[in-house]
Amino acid sequence: MRAQSGRARTLATRFDLKDAKTEIIPEPDKIILVADDGAHLKALREIVIGKLSKRGVDLRNVEQEEPAISSVGHARQELKIKQGLEGNKAKEIIQAIKSQGFKVQSQLQDRQIRVTGKRKTTCKPSFSSCAVATSVSRQTLKISETEQR
């Protein structure tokens, strides 16, 4: 509810979007942007990207599709939000953890990699070296702290 009122307030206060018909439609895995023309769509996209980065969403996980601009001028664009890891990338990360020789177990669960070990201190080095080696953001890897305590 607060997000919708904040979104409406932002669109109403922007000078370049004052009289434009714009709409932001949030869905579970994507955000749909609808505007009168391409310029308004670009301004709308800048607002959404700014809000996502402000909330801590890694912008590498936001895939921007090409804007669809109709002959009458209406513009529409989808911003797909990737959550979790792709299958090949996850397998690559698991192999990197195993090749480091740490005494941990890693497994893929619901598009996340779970690293478990007897102690928390054994998991952290594997976590940091794997994240650096594969250049994956730390948000995608999760350490199972409940099993380690």
C-alpha positions in Angstrom: 0.0 0.0 0.0 2.8 2.4 0.9 4.7 1.4 -2.2 1.7 2.3 -4.4 1.1 5.7 -2.8 4.8 6.5 -3.0 4.9 5.5 -6.6 1.8 7.7 -7.4 3.3 10.6 -5.5 6.6 10.3 -7.4 4.8 10.3 -10.7 2.6 13.2 -9.8 5.5 15.4 -8.6 7.8 14.9 -11.6 7.6 17.9 -13.9 8.3 16.0 -17.1 5.5 13.4 -16.3 3.0 16.0 -15.1 0.3 15.6 -17.8 1.5 12.2 -19.2 -0.4 9.0 -18.8 2.1 6.7 -17.2 1.7 3.5 -15.3 3.9 1.1 -13.4 2.5 -2.4 -13.1 4.4 -4.6 -10.6 4.2 -8.4 -11.1 6.0 -11.2 -9.2 9.0 -11.6 -11.6 8.8 -8.4 -13.6 7.7 -4.8 -13.7 5.8 -3.4 -16.7 6.1 0.2 -17.6 3.5 1.9 -19.8 3.7 5.5 -21.0 2.4 7.8 -23.7 5.7 8.0 -25.7 9.3 6.9 -25.6 10.5 10.0 -23.7 8.0 9.5 -20.9 8.9 5.8 -20.9 12.6 6.6 -20.5 11.8 9.0 -17.5 9.7 6.3 -16.0 12.4 3.7 -16.4 14.9 6.0 -14.7 12.5 6.4 -11.7 12.1 2.7 -11.3 15.8 1.9 -11.7 16.6 4.6 -9.2 14.1 3.2 -6.7 15.4 -0.4 -7.1 19.0 0.7 -6.5 17.9 2.7 -3.5 16.3 -0.4 -2.0 19.5 -2.4 -2.5 18.5 -4.5 -5.6 21.6 -5.4 -7.7 20.9 -3.8 -11.1 22.8 -6.7 -12.8 19.8 -8.8 -11.9 17.4 -6.5 -13.8 17.0 -7.4 -17.5 15.6 -4.5 -19.6 13.8 -5.7 -22.7 13.5 -3.5 -25.7 10.7 -0.9 -25.5 7.7 -1.7 -27.6 6.5 1.6 -29.2 3.3 1.4 -31.2 2.4 3.5 -34.2 0.1 5.7 -32.2 2.9 6.5 -29.8 2.1 4.4 -26.8 5.2 2.8 -25.3 5.6 -0.3 -23.1 8.6 -2.0 -21.6 9.2 -5.0 -19.3 11.9 -5.1 -16.7 12.5 -8.7 -15.7 14.0 -9.3 -12.3 16.2 -12.4 -12.0 16.0 -14.1 -8.7 18.5 -16.8 -7.7 21.0 -18.5 -9.9 20.7 -20.1 -13.3 21.5 -23.8 -13.5 24.8 -23.6 -15.3 26.1 -20.7 -13.2 25.2 -22.6 -10.0 27.0 -25.7 -11.1 30.1 -23.6 -11.9 30.0 -22.1 -8.4 29.6 -25.5 -6.7 32.6 -26.8 -8.7 34.7 -23.8 -7.7 33.9 -24.4 -4.0 34.8 -28.1 -4.3 38.0 -27.3 -6.2 39.2 -25.0 -3.4 39.4 -28.0 -1.0 37.4 -26.6 1.9 35.8 -29.0 4.3 32.3 -27.9 3.4 29.3 -29.3 1.5 27.6 -27.2 -1.1 24.3 -28.0 -2.7 21.8 -26.3 -5.0 18.4 -25.7 -3.4 15.6 -23.7 -5.1 18.0 -21.5 -7.2 20.3 -20.9 -4.2 23.6 -22.5 -3.2 23.6 -23.7 0.4 27.1 -24.1 1.9 27.2 -26.2 5.1 30.0 -27.1 7.4 30.7 -28.1 11.0 31.6 -24.5 11.9 30.8 -21.1 10.6 34.4 -20.3 10.2 34.9 -23.1 7.7 32.1 -21.8 5.5 33.1 -18.2 5.3 36.4 -18.6 3.4 34.8 -20.8 0.8 32.0 -18.3 0.4 34.3 -15.3 -0.1 36.8 -17.1 -2.4 33.9 -18.5 -4.6 32.3 -15.1 -4.8 35.5 -13.5 -5.9 36.4 -16.3 -8.3 33.1 -16.3 -10.1 32.2 -12.6 -9.7 28.8 -13.3 -8.3 27.2 -10.9 -5.9 27.2 -12.0 -2.3 23.4 -11.7 -2.2 23.0 -14.8 -4.4 25.0 -17.1 -2.1 23.6 -18.0 1.3 25.4 -19.6 4.2 23.3 -21.9 6.3 23.9 -20.3 9.7 21.2 -22.3 11.5 23.0 -25.6 11.0 26.4 -24.2 12.0 25.3 -22.9 15.4 
